[in-house]
Amino acid sequence: MKSLRHAVALLVPALLALGAALAFIVFGVARRVVTPIRRAPDTAILAVDTGAQTIELTRTPDTELPGRYGLFTTGTYGYVKLGAVLSADATTVRRKLLTQIESGARVDRDAGFSGWYYSSPSELHLRWESVLIGSPAGPCPAWFFPATSSTWVIQVHGRGVTRAECLRAVPVLHALGLPNLVVSYRNDGEAPRSRGGAYALGAAEWRDVDAAIGYALRHGADRVLLMGWSMGGAVSLQVAVNSGNRDRIAGLILDSPVIDWRTVLRFQAREAGMRAPLPDLAMSALSLPLTARLSGAEEAIPFDRLDMVARADELTMPILILHSDDDGFVPSDASHALQEARPDLVTMPHFSVARHTKLWNYDQVSWTRAITDWVTEQGFSASA
């Protein structure tokens, strides 16, 4: 009996320590989900040939893609543009530089590969102006590109990036006569910070985009299209089902969208080597008020409300989904499930090979045609 009591006395602290360690890990994973991140290096610059204007990078599923891209760098340049793949082997890829790098420039090794391509609205050579949109979070900066139609496009960027992500879509939409309002939202590094500075994965950010709809309606729009990129897709879908202005939302264009966060977070956890049930424990922690706050969230994350496959019956407007089946970051499964649930509303042309939010970069012709055809067929273009 004495030995049993001794064993229990040793086991209880061990179990408590194990529980505390598991809780620490779970809260850490949950915190990463809601903490705004800034771009981290994901490739290395191995060589720059300033004479030939080429650059050599470590080979990854992104850096080996054909097309035009951007590269965040440090040193003399903060951002450079990349063109075609010139050569590749098992570990490296050499690409054409579309930004002139001068001899003697310092280009540091760590870099971030990007689908942005354009980093500033002035690069589009279209008339534009900076505006401020009053939202529940405070004044949110936006870029406005005027055009002839009374149907405006409001573009919503994704997680961990800023509104420059959306600039690729402005020329094709502008060519259809559609004004573009490219917006920011709370905690994205440009708009105001909320009290806790955490993402709500669309559950709160939608209010800032709803304010942008109000701005558009006060400044000449009769109706709006929402275009959401990645998490911006989740935000746009929440606007579509929650906004008091939803009768003015004519349609949605979603590029590599988050349709259901559970699907995305489980996929990303597997890719990071996390085993079940850790992802579900982290989501459970985020879904309860007390543990959500311990995880860094301001409020509990309503994963059920953010699951737009489950809420498909609530959608009322036509939707164009552009999503590569080789996305690699936000799997296309939920996008396909939404199309299957609402074939009367959802158009989803097939794309593959392209990575996350890089459809324009990889196949600009097909991406542009998909948007142009859908906008025209829906009667949204200025000439329709």
C-alpha positions in Angstrom: 0.0 0.0 0.0 2.8 2.3 0.9 4.5 1.7 -2.5 1.2 2.4 -4.3 0.8 5.8 -2.5 4.4 6.6 -3.4 3.7 5.7 -7.0 0.6 7.9 -7.1 2.5 10.7 -5.4 5.1 10.6 -8.2 2.5 10.1 -11.0 0.2 13.0 -10.2 2.8 15.8 -10.6 4.0 14.1 -13.8 0.5 14.1 -15.2 -0.1 17.7 -14.2 3.3 18.6 -15.8 2.3 16.7 -18.9 -1.1 18.5 -19.0 0.6 21.9 -18.5 3.0 21.1 -21.3 0.2 20.1 -23.7 -1.8 23.2 -22.8 1.3 25.3 -23.5 1.7 23.7 -26.9 -2.0 24.0 -27.7 -2.1 27.7 -26.8 1.1 28.3 -28.7 -0.4 26.8 -31.9 -3.7 28.7 -31.4 -1.8 32.0 -30.9 0.0 31.6 -34.2 -3.4 31.3 -35.9 -4.6 34.7 -34.7 -1.4 36.6 -34.5 -0.8 38.9 -37.5 2.4 37.8 -39.2 4.7 39.7 -41.5 6.5 38.1 -44.4 9.2 35.7 -43.4 12.1 34.6 -45.7 11.2 31.5 -47.6 14.1 31.3 -50.1 17.7 32.4 -50.3 19.5 34.5 -53.0 22.5 32.5 -54.0 23.9 34.8 -56.7 23.0 37.9 -58.7 24.5 38.6 -62.1 24.2 42.3 -62.7 25.6 42.1 -66.2 23.1 39.5 -67.4 20.4 40.7 -65.0 19.7 37.3 -63.6 19.2 35.9 -60.1 19.8 32.5 -58.6 17.5 31.2 -55.8 17.1 28.1 -53.8 14.6 25.9 -55.6 11.1 25.5 -54.0 7.7 24.7 -55.3 7.1 28.4 -55.6 10.4 29.7 -57.0 10.4 27.1 -59.8 7.0 28.3 -61.2 6.9 29.9 -64.7 5.6 33.4 -64.9 6.2 36.9 -63.3 6.7 37.3 -59.6 8.1 39.6 -56.9 10.9 39.1 -54.4 11.1 40.8 -51.0 14.8 41.5 -50.3 16.9 43.5 -47.9 19.9 45.6 -48.7 19.9 48.2 -51.5 16.5 47.0 -52.7 13.4 46.2 -50.8 11.5 44.5 -53.6 12.5 43.3 -57.1 10.5 41.8 -59.9 11.3 38.4 -61.4 10.7 37.1 -64.9 11.1 33.7 -66.7 12.9 30.7 -65.3 16.1 30.4 -67.4 17.5 27.2 -65.9 17.1 25.0 -62.9 18.7 21.9 -61.2 17.7 19.9 -58.2 18.4 22.6 -55.7 18.6 26.0 -57.5 16.7 28.0 -60.0 18.0 30.9 -62.1 15.4 33.6 -63.2 15.5 36.8 -65.3 15.5 40.0 -63.3 12.9 42.5 -64.4 14.1 45.1 -61.9 17.5 46.6 -62.9 20.1 45.8 -60.2 23.1 48.0 -60.4 26.7 46.7 -60.0 27.8 47.2 -56.4 24.3 47.0 -55.0 24.0 45.0 -51.7 21.4 42.2 -51.9 21.2 40.1 -48.7 20.7 36.4 -48.8 17.3 36.0 -47.1 14.3 36.7 -49.3 10.6 36.2 -49.6 9.1 35.0 -52.9 5.8 36.8 -53.7 2.9 36.7 -56.2 2.3 40.5 -55.7 4.4 41.6 -58.7 3.1 45.2 -58.3 4.0 46.9 -55.1 2.5 50.4 -55.7 -0.6 51.7 -57.4 1.5 54.1 -59.5 2.9 51.1 -61.4 -0.4 50.4 -63.0 -0.4 53.8 -64.9 -4.1 54.3 -64.1 -5.7 57.3 -62.4 -6.0 56.6 -58.7 -6.3 58.4 -55.3 -5.8 57.6 -51.7 -8.9 57.7 -49.5 -9.8 57.0 -45.9 -12.8 54.8 -45.0 -14.3 55.3 -41.6 -14.9 51.8 -40.0 -15.6 50.5 -36.5 -11.9 50.0 -36.2 -11.1 53.6 -37.2 -10.0 55.2 -40.5 -8.8 52.5 -42.9 -6.7 53.6 -45.9 -7.7 52.6 -49.4 -6.8 53.1 -53.0 -9.5 54.2 -55.4 -9.3 53.6 -59.2 -12.2 55.4 -60.8 -13.9 54.1 -63.9 -17.2 54.5 -65.7 -19.5 51.9 -64.2 -21.8 52.3 -61.2 -20.8 48.8 -60.1 -17.7 49.1 -58.0 -15.3 46.3 -57.1 -14.1 46.3 -53.5 -10.9 44.2 -53.2 -9.9 42.5 -49.9 -6.4 41.2 -49.3 -5.4 38.1 -47.4 -3.7 37.2 -44.1 -0.3 38.5 -43.3 -0.1 40.8 -46.3 -1.4 44.3 -47.3 -3.6 45.7 -50.1 -0.8 45.7 -52.6 -1.6 42.0 -53.0 -4.7 43.0 -54.9 -3.2 45.3 -57.5 -2.8 42.5 -60.1 -6.6 42.4 -60.5 -7.1 46.2 -61.0 -6.2 46.4 -64.8 -8.6 43.6 -65.9 -11.5 44.9 -63.8 -10.7 48.5 -64.9 -10.7 47.4 -68.5 -14.3 46.2 -68.0 -15.2 49.7 -66.8 -15.4 48.8 -63.1 -14.1 51.2 -60.4 -11.8 49.5 -57.9 -11.7 50.3 -54.2 -8.7 48.4 -52.7 -9.1 48.4 -49.0 -7.3 47.7 -45.7 -8.8 46.3 -42.5 -7.9 46.1 -38.8 -4.6 44.7 -37.8 -3.1 44.4 -41.3 -0.3 46.9 -40.6 -2.0 49.7 -42.5 -5.4 50.1 -40.9 -5.8 50.8 -37.2 -5.0 48.1 -34.6 -7.8 46.7 -32.6 -7.5 46.4 -28.8 -5.7 43.1 -28.8 -4.2 43.3 -32.3 -5.4 39.8 -33.2 -7.0 38.4 -36.3 -10.6 37.2 -36.0 -10.3 35.2 -39.3 -13.1 37.2 -40.8 -15.5 37.3 -37.9 -14.7 40.9 -37.1 -12.8 42.1 -40.1 -15.9 42.0 -42.3 -17.3 45.1 -40.5 -14.4 47.2 -42.0 -15.2 45.9 -45.5 -18.9 46.6 -44.9 -17.9 50.1 -44.1 -16.2 50.2 -47.5 -19.5 49.2 -49.1 -21.1 52.1 -47.3 -18.4 54.4 -48.6 -18.9 53.2 -52.2 -22.7 53.6 -52.0 -22.3 57.2 -50.7 -19.8 58.0 -53.5 -21.7 56.9 -56.6 -21.9 53.1 -56.6 -25.3 51.5 -57.1 -24.0 48.0 -56.3 -20.7 46.3 -55.5 -18.7 43.2 -56.3 -16.4 41.9 -53.6 -13.1 40.3 -54.6 -11.4 38.5 -51.8 -7.9 37.0 -51.8 -7.2 34.0 -49.4 -8.4 35.1 -46.0 -10.0 38.1 -47.8 -12.3 35.5 -49.3 -13.4 34.5 -45.8 -13.9 38.1 -45.0 -15.9 38.7 -48.1 -18.2 35.7 -47.5 -18.9 37.0 -44.0 -19.9 40.4 -45.5 -22.1 38.6 -48.0 -24.1 36.9 -45.2 -24.0 39.5 -42.4 -24.0 43.0 -44.1 -27.0 45.2 -43.9 -26.0 46.2 -47.4 -26.0 42.6 -48.8 -28.8 43.5 -51.2 -26.3 45.8 -52.9 -23.7 43.0 -53.2 -24.1 41.8 -56.8 -21.5 39.0 -56.7 -18.2 37.7 -55.3 -14.9 36.9 -57.0 -12.7 34.8 -54.7 -9.0 34.0 -55.5 -7.5 31.1 -53.5 -10.1 31.7 -50.8 -10.6 30.3 -47.3 -14.1 28.9 -47.4 -13.8 26.8 -44.2 -11.0 27.5 -41.6 -11.1 24.0 -40.1 -10.1 22.5 -43.5 -7.3 25.0 -43.9 -5.9 24.8 -40.4 -5.9 21.0 -40.4 -4.1 20.9 -43.8 -1.5 23.5 -42.7 -0.9 21.5 -39.4 -0.3 18.3 -41.4 2.1 20.2 -43.7 4.0 21.4 -40.6 4.3 17.9 -39.2 1.7 18.3 -36.4 -0.2 15.3 -35.4 -3.9 14.9 -34.5 -5.5 16.0 -32.2 -3.3 19.1 -31.8 -4.9 21.2 -34.6 -8.4 20.4 -33.3 -7.4 21.1 -29.7 -6.0 24.5 -30.9 -9.2 25.3 -32.7 -11.2 24.3 -29.6 -9.1 26.6 -27.5 -9.9 29.4 -29.9 -13.6 28.7 -29.9 -14.2 29.2 -26.2 -14.1 32.7 -24.6 -11.6 32.1 -21.8 -9.2 29.9 -23.7 -9.5 32.1 -26.8 -8.2 35.1 -24.7 -5.4 32.9 -23.3 -4.5 32.1 -26.9 -4.3 35.8 -27.9 -7.7 36.2 -29.5 -9.9 39.1 -28.5 -13.1 37.0 -28.8 -13.9 33.4 -29.3 -13.5 32.4 -33.0 -16.9 31.2 -34.3 -15.6 28.4 -36.6 -19.2 27.2 -37.3 -20.2 30.6 -38.6 -17.0 30.8 -40.7 -17.8 27.5 -42.4 -19.4 28.7 -45.6 -19.9 25.1 -47.0 -22.2 24.5 -44.0 -23.9 27.9 -44.6 -24.1 27.6 -48.4 -27.9 27.9 -48.4 -27.5 31.5 -47.0 -25.7 32.7 -50.1 -27.8 34.5 -52.7 -25.4 36.1 -55.2 -23.3 34.6 -58.0 -19.7 33.6 -57.1 -16.6 33.1 -59.2 -14.0 31.0 -57.5 -10.4 30.9 -58.9 -8.4 28.3 -57.0 -5.5 26.1 -58.0 -5.8 22.4 -57.1 -2.0 22.7 -56.3 -2.4 25.7 -54.0 -0.2 24.2 -51.3 -1.3 26.5 -48.5 -5.1 26.8 -48.7 -6.4 23.5 -50.2 -9.1 23.8 -52.8 -11.3 21.1 -51.2 -13.7 23.5 -49.5 -13.9 25.6 -52.7 -15.0 22.5 -54.6 -17.4 21.6 -51.8 -19.1 25.0 -52.0 -19.4 24.7 -55.8 -21.0 21.3 -55.4 -23.4 22.6 -52.7 -24.4 25.7 -54.8 -23.9 24.9 -58.5 -26.6 27.4 -59.2 -24.4 30.2 -57.9 -20.8 29.1 -58.0 -18.6 29.1 -61.2 -15.3 27.4 -60.6 -13.0 27.0 -63.7 -10.3 24.4 -63.3 -6.8 25.6 -62.4 -3.7 23.5 -61.4 0.0 23.9 -61.0 -0.2 27.5 -59.7 0.5 28.0 -56.0 -1.4 30.0 -53.4 -2.7 33.4 -54.8 -0.4 33.0 -57.8 -2.9 32.2 -60.6 -2.4 35.6 -62.2 1.4 35.1 -62.2 1.4 31.5 -63.5 -1.4 31.8 -66.2 -2.4 35.5 -66.6 -4.3 34.7 -69.8 -6.6 32.1 -68.4 -7.1 34.0 -65.1 -8.0 37.2 -67.0 -10.3 35.3 -69.4 -12.1 33.6 -66.4 -12.8 37.0 -64.8 -13.7 38.8 -68.0 -16.1 36.1 -69.2 -17.8 35.8 -65.8 -18.2 39.6 -65.3 -19.6 39.9 -68.9 -22.0 36.9 -68.6 -23.3 38.3 -65.3 -23.9 41.7 -66.9 -21.6 43.6 -64.6 -19.3 45.2 -67.1 -19.9 48.8 -68.1 -20.7 47.7 -71.7 -23.2 45.1 -70.6 
